[in-house]
């Protein structure tokens, strides 16, 4: 199933959104991808949700895939993603219409911040290994600020980093995801990298994403957003090889009404490795199966 591609203005930028329409109008599923990922890699999950009756939409979050880029002097912060999602939801989902939000990894954290800020907008929330990185201390902030400035200056000073061929891009993707089969990664590559006119390849993500944000992640703040989520929540684990930050159970327990599911051999990139199982879990939670 080939998705429709839209360009939608939200929060001062033009965002690319993929859509897998449902046969009949009904609930919408909003899929939010993780760090250094893109909307296109939901392609193994989204058609299954659409075939079950959900209208599925998935944006390229700003700075990833074919998504919007910030202007010179701008940067990428979590509040920006939440603002983008708020306006995309307003543009795509009529008020009062059921909305299922599914967030993976960084997208799960964004989904939690959005659902905690606008609880009446979200009917159900699925968080797939997306309760954030390890906690950071306030004493780290000054060093992070200096390091961030140095890193951003370095990115601006250099030419775009490229790879000589598609095979080399795939080799690097294999290095980054050693637990994902190479044949699966080969089908993810075009969503994550692009061929340049001279035959070289480059990652689609803005190089600024290779720098470390000056704003640390504070678990206490995340937990406060999770506590304000009023809809039913499903937390999906990828099993022993997934991402499990310290204090994961405490973060998950902060959601008011939460269920847990596990794809034992899914790993962190479960939407790539076990898409059918993930889709089935989501549909059962959404009460469509």
N, C-alpha and C positions, 0 to 999 in steps of 0.2 A: 504494500500500500504506500503510494507516494504521497507525502504530505503537501498541503498547500503552503506557500510561503507568503507572509504578509510583512509590510513595513508599517509600524504603528508608532505614532508620536506619543511619548510619555516622559514626563520629568525633563523636558527640554531637549530630549534626544530622540532620534528615530531608531526604533528597536526592530530587529528581525524576529519574527515569531512563526514557528511552524505549527500547522494545524492538521490534525487527523479528524475529519468530521464524523459524527455519528449519523446513522441512518435516520434517526428520529430526534427532534430537539429534546434535550433533557439536561442532565447534570453535566457540568464541565469539570475536567481534570486538568489542573495546572501542574506541569512537571518542571521542576527547577534543578538544573544540573549542578555538579560540583566544581571545585577549583581545577583549572586547566582542562575542563571538559567543554561540551557544547550541546546545544539542543538536538543536533542531528544524531547523537549517539543514544537517544531514547528510541531509536527506530525499531529495536527488537522488542520493546515493551509497549509503546504507544499503540500500534495496530491492534494488539490483543485487547487493550482497554476500549478502543473505538468499536471493535467488533462486538463487544459486550454491551454497547449502548452509551458509552461516554463520549462526549466531545472533548478531544484532547488538544491542549495547546501547550507549547514549550518554547519559551524565549531563549535566545542567546543572551545571557546576562552581559551587562556592559563590559566590554574589553575582551570577550571570549567569542570564539567562532566567528560568525559574520555579524556580530552584534555591534552596537554603537561604541565609538571611541570617545574618550574625553578630549577636550581641546588642550592645546599646549598650556602647560601650567596646572592642569587638573590632575586628579588622582582617583583611585578607586577605594571607597570606604563602604563598610557594611550598611550604614544608613542610606547611602546612595542606592544600593540594591533594593532595600526595603521600600524606598520611595518609588523606584521604578516599578516594582511589583504592585504596589498600591494603585498606581495609575494604569498599569496594564490590566489589572483586574477590573477597574472601573470601565475601561474601554472595551473589554472582551466579555464580561459577565454581567448580565442585567441584575440590578438590585433585587434581592430576594431569591435569585436562582441558586440552586444547590452548587456548591463549589468544594471539590476535593483537591487539596494541595498535597503533592508528593515531592519531597525534597531529598536529594541525595548528597551526603557529605556537606560541603559548604552550602549547597542549596537547602539542606535540611535546617541549618542554622538560620538562613535567610527566611525560610518558611516559618520557623518558630517566632522570629522577631516580628514578622508580618502578622501572624495569627495572634500574637500577644498584643499587638498594637491595634488590630481591627478584628476582635474576636467574633463579632456578629457576622462578618463576611465569610468565614470559613465554616463549612459544614462538617468536614472531616479532614484530619491531618495525618499524613504518613511521613515519618522521619526514618530514612534509611541511612543508618550510621552517620547521623548528622547533628550530633550534640556538641560539636566544637572541638578545638584542639586542647592541649593541656592548659591549665590555668597559668596566668602570668602575675607577677607582683608589680606593684606600683614603682618599686625601686628600679625596675628595668626601663622605665619610660625614657629617661634622659639619654641612655645609651642607644636605645632604639631610634630616637629622633635623629641623632647624629648619623647613625648607620644608614637610615632611610635617605637622608639628604645626600650622603656620599654615593649610595647605590643609584639613586635617580639621576644624579649628575653623570655617573658613568654610563648609564643607559642612553642618555641624551647625546653623549659625546661620541658614541660608537655607531658604526653602520649596522643595519639590520643583520642579525646572524642568520645564516642560511646553511642548508645541507646540500650536498652535491647531487643527490638523486632521491627518488621515492624509496628505493631500497634502504638508503641510509636513514631516511626519516623513520621508516618502519623499525630499523635496528635500534634506534634511540627510543622509540616507543616501547619496544620489548624490554629494554634496560629499565625504563621507568615503571613498567608493570610486569615484573618477572613471573607473577602468579597467573597471569592471563594468557591463554594459549595464543601463539603467534597468529594462527589462522583467524582468530577472533579479532585481534588487534588490526590485522590487515583490512578488515571491513570497517574499522573505526577511523582509519587514517585520514580519509578525505574530509571528515568533519572537523579534524583537529589541525590539519596542515594544508597548505596550498602550493601549487606549482607556479613558479615565477616564469615570466616570458623567456628567460634564457635557459630554462630547464632545471634550474635549481629549485629547492623546496624551502619553505619557511613555515614556522608554526603560525596558526591563525591568531593566537592570543596576543594581546598587546604586550610588548616586552616589559612594560612597567609591572606586570604581574610577577616578574622574576625578582622584584625587590620586596623587602619585608616591610609591611605597613608600620608606621610609627605608633599606631593605636593597638595596644595589646588586647588579647581576649581575656575578659574577666568572667569567671564562672558565675560569680554572684549575680552579675547583671543578666547573664543568660537565664539563670534560674528564675529571676523575677519575671522575665518575659514568658517563660514556660508556665509559670503559675497563673498567668492571665489568659492562657488559652482555655476557652470554655467548651470547645467541641471535643468529641472522642478522638483519641490519638493512638496511632499504631507505631511502635518502634520496631524496626526490622534490623536484625543483626546478620552480618555475613559469616558468622561462626568464628572459630578460633583464629582464622587468618584475616579476619576483618580488622577494623580500626576501633580500638577500645581505649579511650583516654582515661587517665586516673579519675576516679569519682564518677564514672559513667552511670552507675546505678542511681546515684543521688540526682544526677541531672534528669534522667528518665523519670524518676519518681516525682519530679516537680510538676509534671503534667497532671492535671486534675483527674482525668479519666483515661488511663493508658493501658493498652494491651501490648504484649510483646510477641514477636515471631522471630524465627531464626531460619536462615538458609545455611545449613551447616557447612557446606563446602563452597558457598558463594563468594567468600572473600569480600573485600571492600567494594570492588567494582561489580557488584552482583547484577546490575542491570545489563552488563556485558556478558558475564559468565553464566548466569542462570535467569535469563529474562522471562522465560515461561513461568518459573516458580514465583518470581517476584510479581508478575502480573496477576497470577492466580491469588496470591496473598492479598494484594491490593483490592482485587474485585470482591473477595469474600468480605473484607473489611468494609467495603463500600456498599455491601448488601446487594450486590448485583449477581452474586452466585452463592 
